[in-house]
Amino acid sequence: MRLVILSIWVLIFFQVNGQTIDVMQFGARPNSFADATFSVKKAIEASKGKSNVVLNFPKGRYDFWPDSATQTHYYISNSSSETEVPVKNQRVGLFFKDKKNLTLEGNGSTFVFHGKMISWVLDSCENITMRNFTVDYERPGMSEMTIRSVSADQVLVSVHPDSKFTLIDGKVQWYGERWIPNPKGFFLARVNPHEDKIYYSNWALFQSSKAEKEGVYGLRFSGDFSKFKADTGDILTLRDAIRDYVGVFQNRSKNISLHNVHMNSMHGLGIVSQFCENLNYDRIYVEPAKGSGRVIASSADGMHFSGCKGQITINNCRFSGMHDDPINVHGTHLKVKEIISPTQLKLRFMHHQSYGFMAFSKGDTIAYLHSKALQIYGQGVVKSARLVSERELIVELEKPIPSQLQLDDALENITWTPALTLTNSRFERTISRGTLVTTRRKVLIENNVYYRTGMHAILIENDAMGWYESGPVSDVTIRNNQFIACGFNSAPGSYAIKINPENSERVKNYYVHQNLRIMDNLFRLDGAPLLSAKSTKGLLFANNRIEKMSASGGEEQLAFHLIDCTGVRIEGNKFEGTRPRLRIQGMSKSDLKSDIKFEIPDVNQEGADF
């Protein structure tokens, strides 16, 4: 009896003091299939003014529709251009603004979203934990179909039941809940489930053919498929190429923890964090639901970090089924378009998908660099910054700008650059790279498995001419990972690890990247390409084991390709089979120390080979 009274007292205490907020108290009902959006919104509003709140979802299914959802107008990095989406209007299922010390406890629930929605937004929040739930969409943005037969003039497919379509004048019209894709912007990828590989393909062949329905889910396409490459059992995955939505958006928030969250489906760019600080992701699974029959979880990236700082920790995560990179960590270069005064510059966002957000704020430290050489020649501190249009900012510096600054040079915000720890995670069924990272802070990539990523398992770039994703790396350790048959979509230059700053101009004795250590890894390769590095100072490749699965055919490929590097050491590695081949360009023998006698190729090509 005392225990019952105590339990009731504790419940009343927490309810009165606002420590635990149960969404059922506001009308949300698990497994009712009713719209829970408004009820959950009221539950979130009830947390205002309370500390250490637990927003509790009793286990079950909760449905979210756009009708009562919060409407937002965010400019999100790497998403859509002014032409693609002129007005930024997003509907959000769970919207958190200016919240502190809050935990969302899902208790194993599934949140099912309808139409196009961002599943959750954290804006200007601090000390937030999201845990123990699954995100899915009633109608995912990805349409999937399995090939039953293929010939030079016909393709027969079985469409996944989640992928809604109809026929109009012999053409397939895909549709969702209150949306249709842009017919001018389809992107098609082919999944070979037996090989666990994703290949690029072409929907134009299907658009120009005649479609007929066969049974409930069957489609027969008749046309010219003589150039179409596919096998019976392959799965075609089709989406809108325009990134009008993201799966999650976290903006200007701090101390965010995601734990045991399953992202079964996401529109657009995945989990996007923009100008956030201290992010801890543990047991995040970006993959289709088990038994769903689907093979793609994200229309683009799995996790995207733009202009963040502090510590990013990604541990015990799994990525399977992506149309772009599972992880991308970068900043944004803006170009100098006008020198207004000795302390004022007009800057411009250059890439069509990234613009409209405050890339600089008062007190931020910036780096000045020549865009083509990526050569940093000075630093400054921002006194003020303001957007004057979607594309342009005026930045005032505390001290006069360097004399060597020229128009079309670039600025990088080096205050907002994070450290990254990526451990114990698995990457598979991705059409492109596994991990992209460009940050000057400490990077540790350890105990991960990169399994048949379509392109480089790890790519380190930095550019101020293309994607404008900044910046240099200065302390990177890649240790105790497994790289298995990566790079089949980027042959012949299918290096498992590629260090590739986009500097088109070389400056003598200046190196974009420095201090990289690649140690104690297992490489099991299709063919030879292993490591490519450019403009790097201090590169160690040591104590790795390299096993060869099969050659890609033709002439034996290079294992190492080094361009304009210095301080390179290759030592203590174990190679299976023939001796590896290495080429250096823009370097002398003194820039490289190795305990391997490299084979000299028979053909005479540019560069020195060892």
C-alpha distance (Angstrom), angle and dihedral (degrees) to the residues before:
residue distance angle dihedral
M1 . . .
R2 3.79 . .
L3 3.82 89.4 .
V4 3.81 91.4 52.9
I5 3.82 91.8 48.8
L6 3.80 90.6 47.3
S7 3.81 91.5 50.2
I8 3.81 91.6 50.0
W9 3.81 90.5 48.1
V10 3.82 91.6 50.3
L11 3.82 90.8 49.0
I12 3.80 91.9 49.7
F13 3.81 90.8 45.7
F14 3.81 93.4 53.6
Q15 3.79 92.5 44.0
V16 3.79 93.5 49.7
N17 3.80 94.0 44.0
G18 3.78 92.7 44.4
Q19 3.79 95.9 -123.8
T20 3.82 95.8 130.6
I21 3.79 121.6 32.4
D22 3.79 114.9 -171.8
V23 3.81 112.9 -156.8
M24 3.81 89.9 -144.4
Q25 3.80 88.4 67.9
F26 3.81 87.1 66.5
G27 3.79 97.1 47.2
A28 3.79 104.5 -87.4
R29 3.81 111.4 138.9
P30 3.79 122.1 -166.5
N31 3.81 116.9 -130.9
S32 3.80 92.1 10.0
F33 3.84 93.4 110.7
A34 3.81 86.1 -140.1
D35 3.79 121.4 133.0
A36 3.82 106.9 -86.0
T37 3.80 95.7 179.3
F38 3.81 98.8 99.7
S39 3.81 93.8 42.4
V40 3.80 92.4 50.2
K41 3.79 90.3 46.6
K42 3.82 89.2 55.9
A43 3.80 90.4 48.2
I44 3.81 90.4 52.9
E45 3.81 90.9 48.3
A46 3.81 89.1 52.5
S47 3.80 89.1 63.9
K48 3.80 91.3 67.5
G49 3.78 112.0 121.8
K50 3.81 93.7 9.0
S51 3.78 127.1 111.3
N52 3.80 131.4 -141.1
V53 3.79 92.2 12.1
V54 3.80 123.1 -179.0
L55 3.79 111.8 -155.2
N56 3.78 99.8 -155.0
F57 3.82 126.9 -156.0
P58 3.82 112.8 -171.8
K59 3.79 107.1 -135.5
G60 3.78 115.7 -80.4
R61 3.79 144.4 77.5
Y62 3.81 119.4 -51.5
D63 3.81 121.2 -169.7
F64 3.81 123.5 -149.6
W65 3.81 123.1 -164.1
P66 3.81 127.5 -174.2
D67 3.83 95.2 -122.2
S68 3.81 95.5 85.5
A69 3.78 96.4 22.5
T70 3.80 122.9 122.1
Q71 3.80 112.7 -99.4
T72 3.79 116.2 -137.5
H73 3.81 137.4 -179.8
Y74 3.79 107.2 -149.9
Y75 3.78 128.4 162.6
I76 3.79 102.9 -142.0
S77 3.80 124.8 -165.1
N78 3.81 117.8 -110.3
S79 3.80 93.6 6.6
S80 3.83 124.0 103.1
S81 3.79 137.2 -20.1
E82 3.80 130.2 -127.4
T83 3.80 89.6 -101.7
E84 3.80 94.4 48.7
V85 3.82 96.5 43.8
P86 3.83 110.7 7.9
V87 3.82 94.9 179.3
K88 3.79 119.4 41.7
N89 3.80 107.0 -137.7
Q90 3.79 117.3 157.0
R91 3.78 130.0 175.3
V92 3.82 115.0 -143.7
G93 3.79 126.5 -158.9
L94 3.82 99.0 -161.5
F95 3.79 112.4 23.8
F96 3.81 121.0 -172.6
K97 3.80 118.1 -177.3
D98 3.82 125.4 176.0
K99 3.81 92.1 -11.3
K100 3.79 124.0 154.9
N101 3.79 134.4 -169.8
L102 3.80 96.4 5.5
T103 3.80 131.2 146.1
L104 3.78 123.7 -162.7
E105 3.82 106.1 -152.1
G106 3.78 111.8 -164.9
N107 3.83 98.2 177.9
G108 3.80 89.5 -150.3
S109 3.81 95.0 -50.0
T110 3.80 125.7 154.3
F111 3.80 119.6 -131.4
V112 3.81 110.2 -155.2
F113 3.80 116.7 -165.4
H114 3.80 126.2 -157.8
G115 3.76 127.7 -150.0
K116 3.78 117.8 -6.8
M117 3.78 110.7 -32.0
I118 3.77 140.5 146.8
S119 3.79 103.2 -119.2
W120 3.81 95.2 -141.7
V121 3.79 140.0 -8.3
L122 3.79 127.5 -157.9
D123 3.80 109.1 -166.6
S124 3.83 121.2 178.6
C125 3.79 90.8 -17.5
E126 3.79 130.8 148.0
N127 3.80 135.1 -159.2
I128 3.80 96.8 8.2
T129 3.81 126.5 162.9
M130 3.81 123.0 -167.9
R131 3.80 113.5 -173.1
N132 3.79 149.6 161.3
F133 3.78 105.1 16.1
T134 3.80 143.6 103.5
V135 3.80 128.8 -128.8
D136 3.79 120.8 -151.6
Y137 3.79 139.7 151.6
E138 3.79 126.3 -126.7
R139 3.79 87.6 -137.6
P140 3.82 110.3 20.7
G141 3.78 116.9 -146.0
M142 3.80 88.8 -120.2
S143 3.81 118.3 83.8
E144 3.81 113.4 -152.5
M145 3.80 132.1 -168.0
T146 3.80 133.5 172.9
I147 3.80 120.3 -135.0
R148 3.79 112.3 -121.6
S149 3.80 96.6 176.1
V150 3.79 137.3 -5.9
S151 3.80 133.4 -166.3
A152 3.80 138.0 157.7
D153 3.82 92.0 -83.6
Q154 3.82 106.3 23.2
V155 3.79 141.5 44.1
L156 3.80 121.7 -170.3
V157 3.80 117.7 -162.8
S158 3.80 139.2 176.8
V159 3.79 110.9 -137.3
H160 3.78 118.8 -140.1
P161 3.84 110.1 -110.0
D162 3.83 90.3 -121.6
S163 3.82 91.3 58.8
K164 3.80 105.7 83.5
F165 3.80 120.2 -155.4
T166 3.78 144.8 153.3
L167 3.80 134.5 -166.3
I168 3.81 121.9 -112.4
D169 3.82 117.1 -178.3
G170 3.79 92.1 -23.9
K171 3.81 94.0 -49.5
V172 3.80 128.3 109.4
Q173 3.77 116.2 -114.6
W174 3.78 111.5 -165.3
Y175 3.77 116.5 -158.7
G176 3.77 142.6 172.4
E177 3.75 136.2 -167.3
R178 3.81 100.9 -47.8
W179 3.79 94.4 -23.1
I180 3.78 142.3 87.5
P181 3.80 125.9 -170.1
N182 3.79 123.8 -108.8
P183 3.84 104.0 -95.1
K184 3.82 91.2 -149.7
G185 3.77 94.6 56.1
F186 3.80 110.9 51.1
F187 3.80 120.3 149.4
L188 3.81 118.9 -163.0
A189 3.80 127.8 -166.3
R190 3.79 127.0 178.9
V191 3.79 120.3 -140.7
N192 3.78 120.2 -155.4
P193 3.82 100.6 -159.9
H194 3.79 93.4 -171.0
E195 3.81 93.0 57.6
D196 3.83 95.2 31.1
K197 3.78 89.7 -128.2
I198 3.82 132.8 134.5
Y199 3.80 119.6 -151.3
Y200 3.79 133.3 -170.4
S201 3.81 114.3 -106.9
N202 3.81 140.6 171.4
W203 3.82 127.3 -109.5
A204 3.83 92.1 -173.2
L205 3.82 88.8 83.4
F206 3.80 89.1 59.7
Q207 3.79 94.8 42.3
S208 3.81 90.6 57.1
S209 3.82 93.2 47.9
K210 3.79 131.8 80.5
A211 3.80 117.0 -104.1
E212 3.79 126.8 -151.4
K213 3.76 128.8 -178.4
E214 3.80 120.2 -119.6
G215 3.78 114.4 -170.1
V216 3.79 120.8 -39.4
Y217 3.80 100.2 -44.4
G218 3.81 103.6 13.3
L219 3.81 125.2 110.7
R220 3.80 126.4 -175.2
F221 3.80 116.8 -160.8
S222 3.81 117.4 -162.1
G223 3.79 119.0 -165.5
D224 3.79 143.4 80.0
F225 3.80 107.6 -31.9
S226 3.79 96.7 152.8
K227 3.82 90.4 118.0
F228 3.79 95.9 41.3
K229 3.81 113.5 112.0
A230 3.79 116.1 -153.9
D231 3.79 143.0 115.4
T232 3.76 132.7 -137.8
G233 3.79 108.2 -85.2
D234 3.80 94.4 30.7
I235 3.81 115.2 129.8
L236 3.80 121.2 -133.5
T237 3.80 113.4 -148.0
L238 3.79 117.1 -164.0
R239 3.80 132.0 -174.6
D240 3.76 144.8 159.5
A241 3.80 108.7 -88.0
I242 3.82 92.0 -143.6
R243 3.81 114.4 94.2
D244 3.80 98.2 -145.6
Y245 3.81 93.4 149.6
V246 3.79 139.5 29.1
G247 3.78 129.1 -148.3
V248 3.83 95.0 -124.4
F249 3.80 132.6 0.9
Q250 3.81 123.4 -158.3
N251 3.78 114.2 -179.5
R252 3.82 132.1 -177.2
S253 3.79 90.9 -19.3
K254 3.80 132.2 140.2
N255 3.81 137.8 -148.7
I256 3.81 98.1 11.8
S257 3.80 121.2 174.2
L258 3.79 125.4 -169.4
H259 3.79 115.8 -172.6
N260 3.80 131.9 178.4
V261 3.79 95.8 -9.9
H262 3.81 122.1 155.4
M263 3.81 115.5 -153.8
N264 3.81 101.9 -166.7
S265 3.78 95.5 169.4
M266 3.80 136.3 7.4
H267 3.79 134.4 179.0
G268 3.77 114.4 -130.4
L269 3.77 124.3 -25.0
G270 3.80 103.9 6.7
I271 3.82 123.7 -136.0
V272 3.81 104.2 0.0
S273 3.82 122.3 -169.5
Q274 3.80 115.3 -173.1
F275 3.81 121.6 -174.6
C276 3.78 92.6 -15.1
E277 3.80 128.3 147.6
N278 3.80 129.3 -141.6
L279 3.79 109.6 2.6
N280 3.80 121.9 -174.2
Y281 3.81 117.2 -170.5
D282 3.79 117.9 -179.1
R283 3.81 125.7 173.2
I284 3.78 96.8 -3.3
Y285 3.79 110.9 162.9
V286 3.79 116.0 -161.6
E287 3.78 99.5 -174.0
P288 3.82 139.4 103.1
A289 3.79 117.7 -82.1
K290 3.79 114.9 -86.0
G291 3.79 110.2 -98.2
S292 3.80 93.5 12.4
G293 3.79 93.7 113.1
R294 3.80 89.7 -132.7
V295 3.80 121.8 124.5
I296 3.84 104.5 -170.3
A297 3.81 125.5 68.3
S298 3.80 102.9 172.4
S299 3.79 133.3 34.2
A300 3.80 89.6 -145.9
D301 3.84 132.6 -10.9
G302 3.77 126.6 5.2
M303 3.82 97.5 -144.7
H304 3.79 123.6 6.5
F305 3.82 123.9 -171.1
S306 3.80 117.5 -170.7
G307 3.80 121.2 -179.9
C308 3.79 96.7 -17.1
K309 3.81 128.4 152.5
G310 3.79 141.2 -166.7
Q311 3.80 116.5 41.8
I312 3.80 125.8 -23.3
T313 3.80 111.3 -165.7
I314 3.80 121.2 -174.6
N315 3.80 114.2 179.9
N316 3.81 136.3 165.5
C317 3.80 93.4 1.3
R318 3.79 131.0 146.6
F319 3.78 129.6 -152.4
S320 3.80 120.6 -169.0
G321 3.79 127.5 157.2
M322 3.80 112.0 23.1
H323 3.79 134.2 154.3
D324 3.80 90.3 -151.9
D325 3.79 140.8 11.8
P326 3.83 120.3 -29.7
I327 3.83 91.8 -146.1
N328 3.80 130.5 19.3
V329 3.83 122.4 173.3
H330 3.81 117.9 -178.7
G331 3.79 148.9 123.3
T332 3.82 129.1 -129.9
H333 3.78 129.3 -104.4
L334 3.81 115.8 -146.8
K335 3.78 120.5 -162.0
V336 3.80 126.0 -127.3
K337 3.80 108.1 -117.8
E338 3.82 101.2 166.4
I339 3.79 137.1 17.2
I340 3.80 100.3 -145.0
S341 3.82 97.3 176.2
P342 3.81 138.3 -22.7
T343 3.80 88.5 -76.9
Q344 3.81 103.7 26.7
L345 3.81 130.0 79.2
K346 3.76 134.8 178.4
L347 3.81 109.4 -139.5
R348 3.78 130.4 -168.1
F349 3.80 135.4 -152.9
M350 3.79 104.0 -128.7
H351 3.81 109.0 -173.9
H352 3.79 113.4 81.9
Q353 3.83 93.8 -131.9
S354 3.83 99.1 48.1
Y355 3.80 121.3 62.4
G356 3.79 145.4 96.0
F357 3.83 100.8 63.7
M358 3.81 130.2 104.2
A359 3.79 101.6 -96.2
F360 3.83 92.7 175.5
S361 3.81 133.8 35.3
K362 3.77 136.7 -178.3
G363 3.81 111.4 -68.6
D364 3.81 96.3 20.3
T365 3.80 116.8 136.1
I366 3.79 113.8 -131.7
A367 3.80 135.4 -166.3
Y368 3.81 123.8 -138.2
L369 3.80 115.5 -144.0
H370 3.79 142.0 169.7
S371 3.81 105.0 -112.9
K372 3.79 100.1 -142.1
A373 3.82 95.8 44.2
L374 3.82 96.6 32.6
Q375 3.80 84.8 -138.0
I376 3.80 113.7 158.6
Y377 3.80 111.3 -145.5
G378 3.78 104.5 169.4
Q379 3.78 151.0 -7.4
G380 3.78 135.4 -128.7
V381 3.80 142.4 177.3
V382 3.80 123.2 -118.8
K383 3.81 115.2 -120.2
S384 3.79 94.5 -178.6
A385 3.80 139.9 -14.6
R386 3.78 133.6 -169.1
L387 3.78 137.2 173.9
V388 3.80 112.2 -119.5
S389 3.81 93.7 179.0
E390 3.78 138.7 -7.6
R391 3.79 89.0 -84.3
E392 3.80 105.6 32.8
L393 3.79 139.1 62.1
I394 3.77 132.1 -174.8
V395 3.79 111.5 -141.5
E396 3.79 124.6 -169.1
L397 3.81 117.5 -159.1
E398 3.78 126.4 -150.4
K399 3.81 91.3 -128.3
P400 3.83 132.5 31.1
I401 3.78 116.0 -79.0
P402 3.85 117.9 -103.7
S403 3.79 116.2 -84.9
Q404 3.81 92.2 -123.7
L405 3.80 93.7 60.3
Q406 3.81 112.8 120.4
L407 3.78 135.1 -177.2
D408 3.83 111.3 -81.7
D409 3.78 92.0 29.0
A410 3.79 112.3 128.8
L411 3.79 139.6 -126.9
E412 3.79 126.3 -144.8
N413 3.80 125.3 -163.4
I414 3.80 102.0 -130.0
T415 3.81 95.2 176.7
W416 3.79 88.1 68.3
T417 3.80 99.0 56.4
P418 3.82 119.5 116.0
A419 3.77 138.1 -147.0
L420 3.81 112.8 -123.8
T421 3.80 130.6 -149.8
L422 3.81 112.8 -178.0
T423 3.80 114.9 178.3
N424 3.81 144.7 159.0
S425 3.79 95.3 4.7
R426 3.80 135.6 132.5
F427 3.79 129.2 -137.1
E428 3.80 121.2 -166.4
R429 3.81 143.1 142.0
T430 3.78 95.0 31.0
I431 3.78 121.6 141.0
S432 3.79 95.2 -147.5
R433 3.81 135.9 20.4
G434 3.79 129.6 -21.0
T435 3.81 102.6 -140.9
L436 3.80 131.1 5.4
V437 3.78 117.3 -170.6
T438 3.80 132.9 170.5
T439 3.79 113.4 165.9
R440 3.79 132.5 124.9
R441 3.82 92.4 -138.6
K442 3.80 125.5 90.3
V443 3.83 114.7 -64.0
L444 3.81 124.9 -166.3
I445 3.82 120.2 -178.0
E446 3.79 107.7 179.2
N447 3.83 141.5 158.8
N448 3.80 96.0 3.2
V449 3.80 131.5 138.4
Y450 3.81 119.2 -136.0
Y451 3.79 104.5 -168.6
R452 3.79 119.2 -172.9
T453 3.77 97.9 -34.5
G454 3.80 107.6 -177.8
M455 3.78 93.9 -123.8
H456 3.81 135.2 9.3
A457 3.79 113.2 -18.6
I458 3.82 89.6 -142.3
L459 3.80 123.6 20.4
I460 3.80 124.6 -175.8
E461 3.79 112.0 -174.0
N462 3.87 130.4 145.7
D463 3.78 118.3 -170.7
A464 3.77 141.8 172.4
M465 3.79 97.5 -171.9
G466 3.83 107.5 54.2
W467 3.81 122.6 18.5
Y468 3.83 89.7 1.6
E469 3.81 90.3 -139.1
S470 3.81 109.8 157.8
G471 3.03 150.4 -116.3
P472 3.84 159.4 17.6
V473 3.80 125.5 -93.5
S474 3.80 121.1 -133.8
D475 3.82 107.6 170.9
V476 3.82 118.3 30.1
T477 3.81 128.0 158.3
I478 3.83 119.7 -173.5
R479 3.80 106.1 -176.2
N480 3.82 141.1 162.7
N481 3.80 95.5 -1.7
Q482 3.80 130.2 140.0
F483 3.79 120.0 -130.3
I484 3.79 110.8 -169.2
A485 3.83 123.8 -176.0
C486 3.81 95.1 -35.8
G487 3.79 126.6 166.2
F488 3.81 104.9 40.8
N489 3.82 91.7 139.9
S490 3.82 94.5 51.9
A491 3.82 102.9 48.7
P492 2.97 135.1 175.8
G493 3.81 89.4 28.8
S494 3.80 92.2 39.9
Y495 3.79 98.1 142.0
A496 3.80 113.9 170.5
I497 3.82 89.0 -137.1
K498 3.78 121.6 28.1
I499 3.82 126.4 -175.7
N500 3.76 102.3 -168.2
P501 3.82 119.9 160.2
E502 3.80 109.8 -174.7
N503 3.81 96.5 -126.3
S504 3.80 108.6 145.8
E505 3.81 92.5 -177.9
R506 3.78 122.3 60.0
V507 3.81 121.2 -143.2
K508 3.80 113.8 -161.0
N509 3.82 113.0 -109.7
Y510 3.81 92.4 1.6
Y511 3.80 118.3 116.6
V512 3.80 125.2 -171.4
H513 3.82 97.7 -152.3
Q514 3.79 131.5 32.6
N515 3.79 145.1 178.0
L516 3.80 106.4 29.8
R517 3.79 122.8 162.6
I518 3.82 122.0 -167.4
M519 3.79 107.3 -176.3
D520 3.81 143.4 160.0
N521 3.81 95.5 0.7
L522 3.79 130.3 143.2
F523 3.80 117.1 -129.2
R524 3.80 116.3 -169.7
L525 3.76 102.8 179.8
D526 3.79 140.6 -169.8
G527 3.79 95.4 -139.3
A528 3.79 126.1 -19.5
P529 3.86 113.1 -66.3
L530 3.77 107.4 120.1
L531 3.81 115.1 149.1
S532 3.79 134.3 8.5
A533 3.81 120.6 -177.8
K534 3.78 134.1 177.0
S535 3.82 132.9 -173.6
T536 3.81 92.9 -3.8
K537 3.80 128.4 146.2
G538 3.78 118.0 -159.7
L539 3.80 108.9 17.1
L540 3.81 121.4 171.2
F541 3.82 122.4 -170.0
A542 3.78 105.7 178.2
N543 3.80 144.0 155.1
N544 3.80 94.8 1.3
R545 3.81 125.3 145.9
I546 3.78 116.8 -135.7
E547 3.80 119.9 -165.4
K548 3.76 123.1 -178.6
M549 3.80 118.8 -138.5
S550 3.79 100.3 -179.3
A551 3.77 140.0 -34.3
S552 3.78 119.6 -105.3
G553 3.80 91.6 -131.1
G554 3.78 131.9 -101.4
E555 3.77 124.2 48.4
E556 3.79 117.8 2.8
Q557 3.80 108.6 -95.6
L558 3.77 130.9 -131.7
A559 3.79 117.6 -91.3
F560 3.82 93.3 -162.0
H561 3.79 130.3 27.9
L562 3.81 115.8 -177.3
I563 3.81 122.6 -176.5
D564 3.81 124.4 -175.5
C565 3.82 93.6 -19.5
T566 3.77 132.2 142.0
G567 3.78 137.0 -171.5
V568 3.82 92.0 35.3
R569 3.82 118.7 163.4
I570 3.80 124.0 -174.2
E571 3.78 110.9 -179.0
G572 3.81 145.7 141.2
N573 3.82 95.5 19.7
K574 3.81 125.0 142.5
F575 3.79 116.6 -138.5
E576 3.77 123.3 -168.1
G577 3.81 117.1 -142.7
T578 3.80 125.2 -9.0
R579 3.77 123.5 15.8
P580 3.80 113.2 -86.8
R581 3.78 121.2 -111.0
L582 3.77 123.5 -130.2
R583 3.78 133.2 -170.3
I584 3.80 127.9 -165.3
Q585 3.80 125.7 -165.4
G586 3.80 127.2 -173.0
M587 3.81 89.3 8.1
S588 3.77 140.4 99.0
K589 3.79 128.1 -135.9
S590 3.80 89.5 -102.6
D591 3.82 89.6 65.9
L592 3.82 90.1 64.6
K593 3.79 132.3 56.2
S594 3.79 119.0 -174.6
D595 3.79 139.8 162.2
I596 3.81 90.6 -149.3
K597 3.78 125.2 88.0
F598 3.75 100.0 -138.3
E599 3.78 120.9 -145.6
I600 3.80 116.3 -112.5
P601 3.84 111.2 -131.8
D602 3.78 120.9 -123.1
V603 3.80 95.5 -128.2
N604 3.79 121.1 77.2
Q605 3.79 108.5 -124.6
E606 3.79 135.2 161.3
G607 3.76 113.4 -73.9
A608 3.77 134.3 28.8
D609 3.80 117.9 -68.4
F610 3.80 127.5 -155.8
